[in-house]
Amino acid sequence: MGSGLALKSDPAPIVASTISRDIQNFDLLIDDMETELGESWGDLRLDEARAFLAQSSTEDLEFVAIAVDQEDEGDLGLIGEIIRTAKDGGVKVILIAKDLSTQGLHQLLKLGADDFVPYPLPERALHDAIERIRAPEPQPQNPHAMGSSVNPTPQMEGKSAVFAVQSLAGGTGATTLAVNLAWELANAEKGGKKDKNKKAPSVCLIDLDLQFGSASTFLDLPRRELIFEILSDSQNMDIEAFKPALQDFNGKLSVFTSPSDIVPMDVIGPEDVDAILNLATECFDIVVIDMPSTVVQWTETVLNRADVFFAMLELDMRSAQNAMRFIKALQAEDLPLEKVNFALNRAPKSLDLNGKSRVKRLGESLGVKISTHLSDGGRQVTQCSDHGVPLAEMAKKNPMRKDVAKLAESLFSAMLAEAEVA
């Protein structure tokens, strides 16, 4: 399986935004925007819209829908400045007016609004307005969407797929992703269009955080002393010796936990890790590795063996600095940076346009594509971990679980596509 595994978790580009004093006053507009654009839109308040539209990061915006009512009559000057700023940036303007005076409406249209829709919105009115503003010229392709760091046509290198997850800062959710991704992949036949002729893949989760690995805690599994014996003599182990070290979770997932005691990180070397991965890939279709947050001697071994190496970070300075150091380390050793998929945990919500702009600037400053976004799962993530069950078993509708499920479905679909090509 190639390093350019196709992922579909890359968030949709923001092509539109609503602008209002309070978007909750225009609930029908929210529904219509979601119908027309899905997650490809955001929301701005009147007091922040002008400054945001003046930024270069708005180049992807196709149009804004400015929603005003009679309480905004006193801010027509500000709204007019927002319209002019949008037009100067090549952004179309749709005006949504609720109980606005004829004089105020005329003034805003005169300032350059491209279209007008009354509120409450008539059926398909927003759809027709969007069609009209798009009519003069075809919608341009988004250059950033085309610059994906992931190859859309992956090629299989072997029977098994290897996915590794490493944290770039404490508490970014690497183990949470590793455990839940492994479980979702183990149940992959249930997602999407089910093929009765295909069974769920066999999946092995390996916890290589030798000192403080917690995958066993997340799945309520005991740590066995046998694990240390396997690690100490992995190069002489065969499949029959490897299988007893694995533990079964709910009949669908096999887990190689961390040792029962804290051991030095150098208790194993690159040859040992390579031997363990050889055994795992010989037994399973998919191997998911929970890496230590520390970069060790055998990190290079895992990176070279992995099809996708997820690097977990958050939208904060510590993650940004550590990511930069991690990238420089890989480049200095000429390691395959293209295999690294930067995954952002606690990503901004779909309507948080300013948050998404910060994510874009973070990616640009690092010179990479942050192509996997995971929503904030809140307390349910901790609760599931404490109960020793994956999110899918206890919090199926949790936003983070939904994102991980989509990621797993994308990975599994890419595997099937590669298998057909091979």
C-alpha positions as CSV (number, residue, x, y, z in Angstrom):
1,M,0.0,0.0,0.0
2,G,1.5,3.3,-1.1
3,S,2.3,6.3,1.0
4,G,-0.1,8.4,-1.0
5,L,-3.2,6.9,0.5
6,A,-6.4,8.8,-0.5
7,L,-8.2,10.4,2.4
8,K,-11.6,12.1,2.2
9,S,-11.3,13.8,5.6
10,D,-9.8,17.0,4.1
11,P,-12.3,19.7,5.2
12,A,-14.4,21.4,2.5
13,P,-13.1,24.9,1.4
14,I,-15.1,27.8,2.7
15,V,-16.8,29.4,-0.3
16,A,-19.4,31.6,1.5
17,S,-20.2,33.3,4.7
18,T,-23.2,34.7,6.4
19,I,-22.8,38.2,8.0
20,S,-25.3,39.4,10.7
21,R,-25.7,40.8,14.1
22,D,-26.9,37.4,15.3
23,I,-27.3,34.5,12.9
24,Q,-29.7,32.8,15.3
25,N,-32.3,35.4,14.3
26,F,-32.2,34.0,10.8
27,D,-32.7,30.2,11.4
28,L,-34.2,29.7,7.9
29,L,-31.1,31.1,6.4
30,I,-28.9,28.7,8.4
31,D,-31.0,25.8,7.0
32,D,-30.9,27.0,3.4
33,M,-27.1,27.6,3.6
34,E,-26.5,24.1,4.9
35,T,-28.8,22.7,2.1
36,E,-27.0,24.6,-0.6
37,L,-23.4,24.4,0.7
38,G,-23.1,21.7,3.3
39,E,-20.1,22.6,5.5
40,S,-18.5,24.9,2.9
41,W,-19.7,28.1,4.7
42,G,-19.0,30.1,7.8
43,D,-20.5,32.9,9.9
44,L,-19.3,36.4,10.8
45,R,-20.7,39.1,13.1
46,L,-21.2,42.6,11.8
47,D,-18.5,44.0,14.0
48,E,-15.8,41.6,12.7
49,A,-16.8,41.1,9.1
50,R,-15.0,44.2,7.6
51,A,-11.6,43.3,9.2
52,F,-11.9,39.7,8.1
53,L,-12.9,40.5,4.5
54,A,-9.8,42.8,4.2
55,Q,-7.5,39.8,4.9
56,S,-5.8,37.9,2.1
57,S,-7.1,34.7,3.5
58,T,-10.6,35.4,2.1
59,E,-9.5,34.7,-1.5
60,D,-11.5,31.4,-1.4
61,L,-14.8,33.3,-0.7
62,E,-17.3,33.3,-3.5
63,F,-20.0,35.3,-1.8
64,V,-21.4,36.6,1.5
65,A,-25.0,36.7,2.5
66,I,-25.6,39.8,4.7
67,A,-28.7,39.3,6.8
68,V,-30.2,42.5,8.3
69,D,-33.4,43.5,10.0
70,Q,-34.9,46.8,11.3
71,E,-32.7,46.7,14.4
72,D,-29.7,47.2,12.0
73,E,-31.1,50.5,10.6
74,G,-28.7,52.4,12.8
75,D,-25.7,50.5,11.4
76,L,-26.3,51.0,7.7
77,G,-23.0,52.9,7.4
78,L,-21.0,49.9,8.8
79,I,-23.0,47.5,6.6
80,G,-22.2,49.7,3.6
81,E,-18.5,49.5,4.4
82,I,-18.7,45.7,4.6
83,I,-20.3,45.6,1.2
84,R,-17.7,47.8,-0.4
85,T,-14.9,45.8,1.3
86,A,-16.4,42.6,-0.1
87,K,-16.8,44.0,-3.6
88,D,-13.2,45.3,-3.6
89,G,-12.0,41.8,-2.8
90,G,-14.0,40.3,-5.7
91,V,-16.6,38.7,-3.3
92,K,-20.3,38.8,-4.4
93,V,-22.9,40.1,-2.0
94,I,-26.5,38.7,-1.4
95,L,-28.6,40.9,0.8
96,I,-31.1,39.2,3.1
97,A,-33.5,41.7,4.5
98,K,-36.1,41.3,7.2
99,D,-38.5,44.2,7.9
100,L,-35.9,46.7,6.6
101,S,-37.3,50.1,5.5
102,T,-37.5,50.8,1.7
103,Q,-35.0,53.6,2.1
104,G,-32.5,51.4,3.9
105,L,-32.9,48.6,1.4
106,H,-32.4,51.0,-1.5
107,Q,-29.3,52.5,0.1
108,L,-27.6,49.0,0.5
109,L,-28.5,47.9,-3.0
110,K,-27.1,51.1,-4.3
111,L,-23.8,50.4,-2.6
112,G,-23.3,47.3,-4.7
113,A,-25.2,44.3,-3.4
114,D,-25.5,41.8,-6.2
115,D,-28.8,40.4,-5.3
116,F,-31.6,40.7,-2.7
117,V,-33.8,38.1,-1.0
118,P,-36.6,38.9,1.5
119,Y,-36.8,37.2,4.8
120,P,-38.5,34.8,5.7
121,L,-36.9,33.2,2.7
122,P,-39.4,32.0,0.0
123,E,-38.8,28.4,-1.2
124,R,-35.7,28.1,-3.3
125,A,-35.1,31.9,-3.1
126,L,-31.6,31.5,-1.8
127,H,-30.8,28.8,-4.4
128,D,-32.0,31.0,-7.2
129,A,-30.0,34.0,-5.9
130,I,-26.8,31.9,-5.8
131,E,-27.4,30.7,-9.3
132,R,-27.8,34.3,-10.5
133,I,-24.6,35.5,-9.0
134,R,-22.8,32.6,-10.4
135,A,-24.3,33.0,-13.9
136,P,-21.9,35.7,-15.3
137,E,-18.9,33.5,-15.2
138,P,-18.1,29.9,-14.2
139,Q,-17.1,29.3,-10.6
140,P,-13.3,29.2,-10.4
141,Q,-11.6,26.2,-9.0
142,N,-10.1,26.5,-5.6
143,P,-6.3,26.3,-6.0
144,H,-5.9,25.2,-2.4
145,A,-8.2,22.3,-2.8
146,M,-6.1,21.1,-5.7
147,G,-2.9,21.3,-3.7
148,S,-3.7,18.3,-1.5
149,S,-0.7,16.6,0.0
150,V,-2.4,13.2,-0.4
151,N,-2.2,11.4,-3.7
152,P,-5.8,10.8,-5.0
153,T,-4.7,7.6,-6.9
154,P,-2.9,5.5,-4.3
155,Q,-1.0,2.3,-5.2
156,M,-0.8,-0.8,-3.1
157,E,2.6,-2.0,-1.9
158,G,1.5,-5.1,-0.2
159,K,-1.4,-7.0,1.4
160,S,-1.5,-5.1,4.7
161,A,-1.9,-1.5,5.6
162,V,0.0,0.2,8.4
163,F,-1.2,3.4,10.1
164,A,0.7,5.1,12.9
165,V,-0.4,7.9,15.2
166,Q,2.1,10.1,17.1
167,S,1.4,13.1,19.3
168,L,3.3,16.3,18.7
169,A,2.3,17.7,22.1
170,G,0.8,16.3,25.3
171,G,-2.9,15.7,25.4
172,T,-3.6,16.1,21.6
173,G,-5.5,12.8,21.5
174,A,-3.1,10.5,19.7
175,T,-4.2,7.4,21.7
176,T,-7.9,8.4,21.3
177,L,-7.4,8.5,17.5
178,A,-5.4,5.3,17.4
179,V,-7.9,3.3,19.5
180,N,-11.0,4.6,17.8
181,L,-9.6,4.4,14.3
182,A,-8.6,0.8,14.9
183,W,-12.2,0.0,16.1
184,E,-13.8,1.8,13.2
185,L,-11.6,0.0,10.7
186,A,-12.4,-3.3,12.4
187,N,-16.1,-2.6,11.7
188,A,-15.5,-1.1,8.3
189,E,-18.0,-3.4,6.5
190,K,-20.8,-1.7,8.2
191,G,-20.1,1.8,6.8
192,G,-21.1,3.2,3.4
193,K,-22.4,0.8,0.7
194,K,-22.1,-2.6,2.2
195,D,-20.8,-5.3,0.0
196,K,-22.1,-8.7,1.1
197,N,-19.2,-10.4,-0.5
198,K,-16.6,-8.5,1.6
199,K,-15.9,-9.1,5.3
200,A,-14.5,-6.7,7.8
201,P,-10.7,-6.5,7.7
202,S,-8.7,-8.1,10.5
203,V,-7.2,-5.3,12.6
204,C,-4.3,-5.2,15.1
205,L,-3.7,-2.3,17.4
206,I,-0.1,-2.1,18.7
207,D,0.8,0.2,21.6
208,L,4.4,1.1,21.3
209,D,4.4,3.7,24.0
210,L,6.4,1.4,26.2
211,Q,6.4,3.6,29.3
212,F,3.0,5.2,29.6
213,G,0.9,3.5,26.9
214,S,-2.8,3.6,27.7
215,A,-4.4,1.8,24.8
216,S,-5.2,-1.1,27.2
217,T,-6.9,1.3,29.6
218,F,-9.0,2.8,26.8
219,L,-10.2,-0.8,26.0
220,D,-10.3,-2.1,29.6
221,L,-7.7,-4.8,28.8
222,P,-5.1,-6.1,31.3
223,R,-1.4,-5.7,30.6
224,R,0.5,-9.0,30.3
225,E,4.1,-9.7,31.3
226,L,4.4,-11.8,28.1
227,I,4.6,-8.5,26.2
228,F,8.0,-7.7,27.6
229,E,9.2,-11.2,26.6
230,I,8.0,-10.6,23.1
231,L,9.7,-7.2,22.9
232,S,13.0,-8.6,24.4
233,D,13.2,-11.4,21.9
234,S,11.1,-10.2,18.9
235,Q,13.7,-11.1,16.3
236,N,13.5,-14.8,17.3
237,M,9.7,-14.9,17.6
238,D,7.4,-16.6,15.0
239,I,3.7,-16.2,14.5
240,E,2.8,-19.0,16.9
241,A,4.7,-17.1,19.7
242,F,3.3,-13.7,18.7
243,K,-0.4,-14.6,18.7
244,P,-0.6,-15.5,22.5
245,A,0.6,-11.9,23.3
246,L,-2.5,-10.5,21.6
247,Q,-5.7,-9.7,23.4
248,D,-9.2,-9.8,21.9
249,F,-11.6,-6.9,22.2
250,N,-15.2,-7.7,21.5
251,G,-14.3,-10.3,19.0
252,K,-13.2,-7.9,16.3
253,L,-10.0,-6.2,17.4
254,S,-6.7,-7.7,18.4
255,V,-4.5,-5.6,20.7
256,F,-0.8,-5.7,21.5
257,T,-0.7,-3.7,24.7
258,S,2.3,-1.8,26.3
259,P,4.3,-3.7,28.9
260,S,2.9,-4.1,32.4
261,D,5.9,-2.2,33.9
262,I,7.7,0.9,32.8
263,V,10.7,-0.1,30.7
264,P,13.5,2.0,29.0
265,M,12.6,3.2,25.5
266,D,15.7,1.7,24.1
267,V,14.8,-1.8,25.3
268,I,13.9,-2.4,21.6
269,G,15.7,-1.2,18.5
270,P,14.8,-0.7,14.8
271,E,15.3,-4.4,14.1
272,D,13.0,-5.4,16.9
273,V,10.2,-3.1,15.7
274,D,10.7,-4.3,12.2
275,A,10.3,-7.9,13.3
276,I,7.1,-7.1,15.3
277,L,5.6,-5.3,12.3
278,N,6.5,-8.3,10.0
279,L,4.6,-10.6,12.3
280,A,1.6,-8.2,12.6
281,T,1.3,-7.6,8.9
282,E,1.6,-11.3,8.2
283,C,-1.4,-11.9,10.5
284,F,-3.6,-8.9,9.9
285,D,-5.0,-6.8,7.0
286,I,-4.5,-3.5,9.0
287,V,-2.1,-2.6,11.7
288,V,-2.6,0.6,13.7
289,I,0.3,1.8,15.9
290,D,0.0,4.1,18.9
291,M,3.5,5.8,19.0
292,P,5.2,7.4,22.0
293,S,5.2,11.2,21.9
294,T,9.0,10.9,22.1
295,V,10.9,10.6,18.8
296,V,13.1,7.5,19.3
297,Q,15.7,5.5,17.3
298,W,13.0,3.3,15.8
299,T,10.6,6.2,14.8
300,E,12.2,6.1,11.4
301,T,11.4,2.4,11.1
302,V,7.7,3.0,11.7
303,L,7.6,6.0,9.4
304,N,9.2,4.0,6.6
305,R,6.8,1.1,7.1
306,A,3.6,3.2,7.6
307,D,1.2,4.0,4.7
308,V,0.0,7.0,6.6
309,F,1.7,8.5,9.7
310,F,-0.7,10.7,11.6
311,A,0.9,13.6,13.5
312,M,-1.5,14.9,16.1
313,L,-1.6,18.6,17.0
314,E,-3.9,21.3,18.3
315,L,-4.4,24.9,17.4
316,D,-1.9,26.4,19.8
317,M,1.7,27.6,19.9
318,R,3.2,24.5,21.5
319,S,1.8,22.3,18.8
320,A,3.0,24.7,16.1
321,Q,6.5,24.9,17.5
322,N,6.8,21.1,18.0
323,A,5.4,20.5,14.5
324,M,8.0,22.8,13.0
325,R,10.8,20.9,14.9
326,F,9.4,17.6,13.8
327,I,9.3,18.7,10.2
328,K,12.9,20.0,10.3
329,A,14.0,16.7,11.9
330,L,12.5,14.6,9.1
331,Q,13.9,16.9,6.4
332,A,17.4,16.8,8.0
333,E,17.3,13.0,7.8
334,D,15.7,12.9,4.4
335,L,12.7,10.9,5.7
336,P,9.4,10.7,3.8
337,L,7.6,13.7,5.0
338,E,4.9,13.0,2.4
339,K,3.7,10.1,4.5
340,V,2.9,12.4,7.4
341,N,-0.8,13.4,7.7
342,F,-1.1,16.3,10.1
343,A,-4.3,15.8,12.1
344,L,-5.8,18.7,14.0
345,N,-7.7,17.7,17.2
346,R,-10.4,19.9,18.6
347,A,-10.7,21.6,15.2
348,P,-12.9,24.7,14.8
349,K,-16.6,24.1,14.2
350,S,-18.0,24.6,10.7
351,L,-19.4,28.0,11.4
352,D,-16.2,29.3,13.1
353,L,-14.8,31.1,10.1
354,N,-12.1,32.9,12.1
355,G,-11.0,29.6,13.6
356,K,-10.7,28.0,10.2
357,S,-8.7,31.0,9.0
358,R,-6.2,30.4,11.9
359,V,-5.9,26.7,10.8
360,K,-5.1,27.8,7.3
361,R,-2.5,30.2,8.5
362,L,-1.0,27.5,10.7
363,G,-0.6,25.2,7.7
364,E,0.9,27.9,5.6
365,S,3.4,28.8,8.3
366,L,4.4,25.2,8.6
367,G,4.5,24.7,4.9
368,V,2.2,21.6,5.1
369,K,-1.4,20.7,4.6
370,I,-3.5,20.1,7.7
371,S,-5.8,17.7,6.0
372,T,-7.5,15.8,8.8
373,H,-9.7,17.7,11.2
374,L,-11.3,16.1,14.3
375,S,-14.0,17.8,16.2
376,D,-13.9,18.4,19.9
377,G,-15.6,15.4,21.5
378,G,-16.0,17.0,24.9
379,R,-16.5,15.0,28.1
380,Q,-17.8,11.9,26.3
381,V,-14.2,11.2,25.1
382,T,-12.9,11.0,28.7
383,Q,-16.0,9.1,29.8
384,C,-15.6,6.4,27.1
385,S,-11.9,6.1,28.0
386,D,-12.7,5.7,31.7
387,H,-15.3,3.0,30.8
388,G,-12.9,1.2,28.5
389,V,-15.0,1.4,25.4
390,P,-14.6,3.1,22.0
391,L,-16.7,6.1,21.2
392,A,-18.8,4.1,18.7
393,E,-20.0,1.9,21.5
394,M,-21.0,4.5,24.0
395,A,-21.3,7.8,22.1
396,K,-22.1,7.0,18.5
397,K,-23.3,10.5,17.7
398,N,-20.3,12.2,19.2
399,P,-18.8,14.7,16.7
400,M,-15.3,13.4,17.1
401,R,-16.6,9.8,16.6
402,K,-18.3,10.8,13.4
403,D,-15.0,12.4,12.1
404,V,-13.0,9.3,12.9
405,A,-15.6,7.1,11.3
406,K,-15.4,9.1,8.1
407,L,-11.6,8.9,8.2
408,A,-11.8,5.1,8.6
409,E,-14.3,4.7,5.8
410,S,-12.0,6.8,3.5
411,L,-9.0,4.7,4.4
412,F,-10.8,1.4,3.9
413,S,-12.3,2.5,0.6
414,A,-8.8,3.4,-0.6
415,M,-7.6,0.0,0.4
416,L,-10.3,-1.7,-1.5
417,A,-9.6,0.4,-4.6
418,E,-5.9,-0.4,-4.4
419,A,-6.7,-4.1,-4.0
420,E,-8.8,-4.0,-7.2
421,V,-6.0,-2.3,-9.1
422,A,-3.5,-4.9,-7.9
